[in-house]
Each structure stands twice: as structure tokens, then as C-alpha cells.
Amino acid sequence: MTGWIAISLGDVTGIGPEVVLKALAEEGEADDTRYLLIGDGDYAAAAYERLGLQFPLQPFSEFGAGGRFFVHNPLRQPLPPSLEPGSPAAARAAIAWLTDGAQRCLAQEVDALVTAPLSKVAVVRSGQPFIGQTEFLSELAGTKRTAMMLLGQDDRGRWLRVALATTHLPLKLVAAQLDADKIALAIELASQACQDLDLPRRRVAVCGLNPHAGEGGEFGDEEITLIRPVVEAARQKGLDIVGPLPADTLFYYASRGDYDAVVAMYHDQGLAPLKMVAFETGINWTLGLPFIRTSPDHGTAYDIAGRNKANPSSMRAAIRLAKQLARHRAKTSQ
């Protein structure tokens, strides 16, 4: 594969530069993919030297230049050295780099965007309204028909793929804000994700909202009045789908391969089991964007930043998935 993967460095006072560079050192020789790191060149160079890496990282000038590993800062001025963790300057820069990567995807200059972690709290404290990278990219791309999918494999190679009907909401608001359109969209995008992954089937299971999927209405009626009609409508459209099922047992059957993807009703319902089985290799994939975007499923980890302790496995998995999806897109567009 000869193509371009852009990687935004995220909050440079966290572990973003470290996990990106470590992942590229491990993954870079797998094929001839070219990489554009979007971030502060000085911070990238400092991390590169600190880690003792050997692959040739060079400043970016143009896409036709020779080489495979480039770093580019769209900001006019470099960041001050030795910023404190969660610095407002680092947070604002992370958003600028994220924006630049997305715009390059929309302009079809690169084939996918992988985003290193940033801190939502730091971004908000820097004076920018922000819910999350998924929501930010959706707005930038001009679409609301997106969903978050988290996926990863356990130490036996068994995959778990979870799409969320709702994302960053307080638990007390989930039932009120959950609606048929959100559930239907998550189902549709989860099924499409299975196709984009070239899976031999697209079997999706849908969680109930309440314990025991409502126990026939004893513990809530959302399964009867809301979720089941959406599932039946999706089945009538030809999708291979079951549910609503009790989440406490559904994830066991999904992990053993009975289902290819799961639709969870809220954030922790889906992500707690995913992180249990794939904490170090989990990937965040934004479904429904007009471009490919993946990210590692972890945060900035300010407490270990700059200490060469960060595990790059999740970032490497995110890069691998981005390349896989780019290959699929190139194949299907021919």
C-alpha cells in the first residue's frame, strides 16, 4: 500500500508524541505507507531523541517529497518548551492540529486521520467549547450521522466491536435523550462497519437499556416501546440483527463470536466490557464521517508523560485499522 496516514499529536504535555513515535517505530516497516505527523516539531524531535529512535523523521514540505515519515506544524509559532501538563497553549494547539488533519482528509490529501489523545478538560479550560473529538470532527465535517465504535481483541485474538447509541451523557439523562433515530443510526453504522472490515457476515446484537432488558416491562418499558420496534424495522430492511438482549449476558456471547458487533445504549454499558478484554489494544473508530478517523482508546496520561512508560499498543492498533480501512476504501472505489 502506498498512501498517506495523518496523525495529529494531541496534547503534547501528555503521552501523545511518545506513543505515536513508538508505534511508528514498530509499525513503520510493515509496508510503504507514508505518515504525516501534525504537531509541534520541537516536541516531536525531543521525544524522538529521548526514545532513541532510528527511523528517518523529517520536516514536511510537500507530498511529492522523498521519504516516509514527516512532521508538520500548521501553527506559525512553535509551542514554548516545558509546558505544564494540561497547559491551555497545548490544548489550543491540539485542536488546531486536529482541525488541520481533518481538513486534509476532506481535501483528499491524506487517506485517513489517526488522532492522539487530548484532554477534554484542558480544552474547555483553554476557552474552547468542546465535548469530544468525535463530536468536534462530526461538526467540522458537517454531519450529525456519526457514531462512536470501540473495538479491540483479547489475548486469544477474539474481537469485540461496540457501537454506542449515546456517548458522553450523564447517566440520569440517557433514557430521556435516547430515541429511535439514534438507535437506528448506531445499528446501521455498526452493520456497515462490519462490511468495511471485510467480515464474512454482519450480525449485530442490540443491548437493552434496563437490567435484564426490562424483564418484560417489570424494570422499565424502553425495550418494548422504543428499542424493539427499531430492531424489527432494521430486520425488515434486511439487516442481520437481534435484540434487545440483556447486556450482562450479551457481551459474553459477543466475545465468543456469536455476534460481529454490539450496539450499546450508553457509554459505560459498552465500554466497560470492551476495556475489560482489550484495555491495551482498544481502538476508537468514528463511524459515519466522510473520511477515516481512528484513535487509541486511552487518555493523555499526564502522570507518566515523558518517562518512556507509555504503551503504544493501542496507537499501533489504531494505525493498523486506519490502513486497513484505507485499503478497503481504495478497493471498493475502483
N, C-alpha and C positions, 0 to 999 in steps of 0.2 A: 504494500500500500504506500503510495506517495501522496500525502495530503498534509494539511496543517491543523494542529490542535492548539488552540489558545488556552492559556492557563492564567487566570488572574491570581495574584499572590495573596489576596486577602489582607488581613490586618498583620502588618509586618512586625508588630510587637508581640505577636503570638507565634505559633509554630508553622504558619503557612509557608514561608520560604524554605524552612528545613524539610518539611515533608514533601514539598514539590521537588526539590533538588535530589533528595534521597530516592524518591520514586523514579525520577528520570534516570538516575544512575543505574537503577535496576532494570527499568523497562526500555530505556532508550535504544538498546541494541536488538530489541525483539524484531524490529522491522525498520523501514526507511522513513517513517513518519517524521515530519518537521514540527518543531514546537516553538510557539511564541509566548514567552513569559511576559505578562503585562504587570509591571510594578516598578518599584524603585531599584535602579541598577546598583546603587551602593549597598543597599541592604541585601540584595541577591548576591553580590560579589563577596560581602562579608561572610554570609552563610556558606557560600561555596568554598571559601578558603578555610573557614573553621571546620568544615566537614572533611576537608582533604580530598575533594573530588577531582576527577581527571577528564571528564568528557568536556569537549570544547564549547564553552558558553561565550557568546559574543554579542555585542550591541546590534540591534536590528536597524537596518537601513531601508531595505526593500525586499519584497517577496521573491524577487529573482536572484538575490544574493546567494553565494555558495555557503554551505553549512546547514546544520540541522537544529541547533539549539540557540535561541536568540532571547534577548531581554529588551523590553521597550517600555519607557515611561511616557505616557501621553501628557503628563503634567510638565509645566515649564520649569519648575524648580524641584530639585530633589528634596526629600524629607530631611529634617535635622537629624543628626546622629543621636543615638542613645535616648530615644523616646521612652517615656514611661509606658507600662502595659495599659492598654485601653486609651491611649492618647487620642484626643479629638483630631489632631492632624493625621494620625494614622487611619482613623476611622473614615475621615473625609476622603483620603486618598484611596482607600479600599473601594469606596463607592464609585469613584472616578474610574478606577481600573475595571471594575465590574461592568460599568457602562460602556467603556471602550471595547471590551471583549464582546459584549452583546451586539454592539453596533457593527463590529467587524463580521460577526455571524450573519446579521441581517443583510449586510452588503455582499455576502458570499465570498469574503476574502479568506475566511477560515472555515473548516468543516465542522467544528464543534468547539464548545467552551466548557472547560473544567474550572470550577471556582474553589479556591482555597477558603478556609473559614474566616469569618469576621464576627465581631461581637455586636449583636442587635442593641444591647445596652449602650455600648460605646458610640454606635452610630446615632442613636437617639440623643444621647447626651452631647454629641457634637453639633446638634441643631438641625438634624435632618429627620423628617418623618420616615419611619421605617418599620415594617412588620417582619420581613424576612426576605432572603434573596429570591425565593420562588415568587412571592408576590411582586417584588420590585421588577423582576425580569418580565413577568406577565404584563405589567403595566407598560413597561418600556416597549414591549413587542406589540402592544395594542390588542391584547386578547385577554378575556376572562375565562376562557375554556381550557384551563390548565388544572393539573392535579399533581400532588407530590407522590412519588413512588419511592419506597426504600426497599433495597434488595441486597442480599448477601448470601453466602454459603457457609455451612458449618465445616468442622474439620473432617467430615466424611464426604464433602462435596455436594451436599444436599442444599438446594436453593430455596429461599423463602422470598417472595415478592409481595409487597403490601402497598396498595394504593389507598389514599386517605380521602374520605368524603368531606371532612372538615380538617383544618390544620391547627393554626395557633389561636385557639379559643379557650377561655376559662371553661372548666367542666360544667359549671352551672348554666352556661349559655348554649351548650351543644344541642340539646333537644329542641330549643326554640329556633336555632338557626339552621338545623338540618332540614333539608327539603328534598323533594323528588328530583329536581334538576341536578342538585349536587351529587346525589347518589347515582343517578343515571349517567352523569358525566364520568364519575370515577369508574363505573362499570365499563363504559365504552372505551375509555382510555386504557384501562387495565387489559382489556381484550386486545386492543391494538398494540399494546406493549409486547404482548406475547408473540404477535406476528412480527414485530420489529426485531425481536430477539431470535427469530427463525426457529421458534419452538414448534414441535410437531403437532401440538394441539393448543387450544386457547381456553382451557377450563378455569372459570373464575368462580370463587365461593365468596358469598357476602355475609358479613357478620351481622348479627342482631345488635341492637343498641343496649338492651337491658339484660340483666342476668338471665341465663337460660333462654335467651331470645324471647323474653317476655312470659314464658311458661303459659302460652295460650291466653295471654291478656292479664294474668294474675300479677305480673310485675311491671306492667306498662303495656300500652297497646300500639306503640310505634311500629312494631314488626307487622302487625295486622293492617293498620291503616295507612302506613307510609312505605315501609321497605318492601314488603311482599308484592304489592302492585307494581313497583318499579322493576323488581326482578322478573315478574311474569311478563311485563311488557318487553323487557330485553330478550327474554327467551323467545317471544313471538317474533322478534326481529332476526332470529336465527343464531343468537349467541349461546354458547355452551356455558350455562350459569346455574348455580344452585344457591339457595338461601331464602330467607335469613336463617343462619345457624348460630348456635351458642358459641361465642368467641373462645371460651375456655377449652372447648374440645376441637374447634375448627382448626386451630393452629397446629395441633398435633397431627391431624390428617394432612394438612398442607405441607408440613415439614417432611413427611414421609413420601410425598409425591402424588397424593390423590388429586391435588389442585395445582394449577400453574401460577395462579395469582389469587390474592385475597383483597377484598375491599373492606376496610375498617371504617367505622363510623366516626371515630375521633382519634386524635393524635396518639395518646398513650395506649389505647386499645391495640393499635397496630405496631407501634414502635417498641413497646416493652418486649414482646416476644421476638421481634426482629433483632434487637440488640442483644438479647439473651443468646441467640445462636450465631450471630455474626458481628459481634461488637467491634472487632478489629478490621473487618473486611467489608463493612456495610457501605452502601453507595446511595446517595440521594440523586434521583433522576426526575427532572421536571417534565412531566408528560403534557403534550398539547402545545408546546411552544413551536414556532415556525423554524426553530433551529435546535440542535442537540445541546443540552446542558446537563452535566453531571457534577457531583461534588462528593468529597468524603463525608461520611456520616459522623463527624465529630466537631468539636469547637476549637477555640483559639488556644486553649491550654496555656494560659499565661504563666502558670506556675512552673512549667518545665521549658519555656521558650529559651532558646539559645544555649541549651545544656546538652544537646545531642542525645536526648532521651526519647524524642517523639518517634512513634511507629509509623512508617509510611505506607503500611499495607492498604489502608482504606483509600488513600490518594492514588496508589498504584492501581487499585481495582477500579476507581473512577476513571482513570486514564484509559485503562483497557476497555471499559464499557463504551466510552466515547468513541474509541477507534472502531469497535465492533459495530456500533450503530452507524457510524460514518460509512463503513464498508457496505452495510445493508442499504443505506440510502442511495449510495452511488450505484449499487447493483440494480435496485428497483427503478431508478430514474433513467436507466439506459433504454 
